[in-house]
Amino acid sequence: MGIFDKLNPFLNKTPSPATTPPAAPLTQSAKKILVVEDDEALRSLYVDVLKAEHFDVLAAENGQIGLEITQREKPQLLLLDLMMPVMDGKTLLRTLRNMPEFKDLPVIVLTNAGDVDSIKETKFYSNANSFLIKANVTPADIVQHVKTYLPS
């Protein structure tokens, strides 16, 4: 079961305030993650599941905004979509890898199965740490993958 199967029951449904648990308080040691994803529903899902795991989560809807947030906020990990408007994920990753302060920043690329050529090109030219196919992973899988790069 992929992420879209998990997401379908929640689309177009607003949880009632009485059943929505309060966000966990962040600690001073909370790891900062930037989610760069143009699909609003997926971006919100990733942000919510990571916040539930006590990460400090920032979000951007394209690579240009992601670059600005990365330079300003200095996240400890990026979750990065490849295909986005304004600046795509490959361009963002290449730009970050050319900046000394971000050359070793862990980057997990989240992409669609149809992007096989983009994945190969990105692996070769941009040195992403990991690649996940969106349709093949659940939110829990993503959290586990993030934790391999940001242990508590």
VENLIN-V120562 format. One record per backbone hydrogen bond with DSSP energy under -0.5 kcal/mol. CO is the residue of the C=O (numbers start at 1). NH is the residue of the N-H. If there is no record, write none. Layout:
co = {CO & CO}
nh = {NH & NH}
This chain:
co = {2 & 3 & 4 & 5 & 7 & 7 & 8 & 10 & 13 & 16 & 16 & 19 & 27 & 31 & 32 & 32 & 33 & 33 & 34 & 34 & 35 & 35 & 36 & 38 & 39 & 40 & 41 & 42 & 43 & 44 & 45 & 46 & 47 & 48 & 49 & 50 & 50 & 51 & 55 & 56 & 58 & 60 & 62 & 63 & 64 & 65 & 66 & 67 & 68 & 69 & 70 & 76 & 77 & 78 & 78 & 79 & 80 & 82 & 82 & 82 & 85 & 85 & 87 & 88 & 89 & 90 & 91 & 92 & 93 & 94 & 95 & 96 & 98 & 99 & 99 & 100 & 102 & 106 & 107 & 107 & 107 & 108 & 109 & 109 & 110 & 111 & 112 & 113 & 115 & 116 & 117 & 118 & 119 & 120 & 121 & 122 & 122 & 123 & 130 & 132 & 132 & 133 & 134 & 134 & 137 & 138 & 139 & 140 & 141 & 142 & 143 & 144 & 145 & 145 & 146 & 146}
nh = {6 & 7 & 8 & 9 & 10 & 11 & 11 & 13 & 15 & 19 & 20 & 21 & 30 & 56 & 76 & 77 & 35 & 58 & 36 & 79 & 37 & 60 & 81 & 40 & 43 & 44 & 45 & 46 & 47 & 48 & 49 & 50 & 51 & 52 & 53 & 53 & 55 & 54 & 57 & 33 & 35 & 37 & 66 & 67 & 68 & 69 & 70 & 71 & 72 & 73 & 74 & 106 & 34 & 80 & 108 & 36 & 110 & 84 & 89 & 90 & 63 & 87 & 63 & 92 & 93 & 94 & 95 & 96 & 97 & 98 & 98 & 99 & 100 & 102 & 103 & 103 & 105 & 78 & 109 & 129 & 130 & 80 & 111 & 132 & 82 & 134 & 115 & 116 & 119 & 120 & 121 & 122 & 123 & 124 & 125 & 126 & 127 & 127 & 109 & 111 & 134 & 136 & 3 & 137 & 3 & 142 & 143 & 144 & 145 & 146 & 147 & 148 & 148 & 149 & 149 & 150}
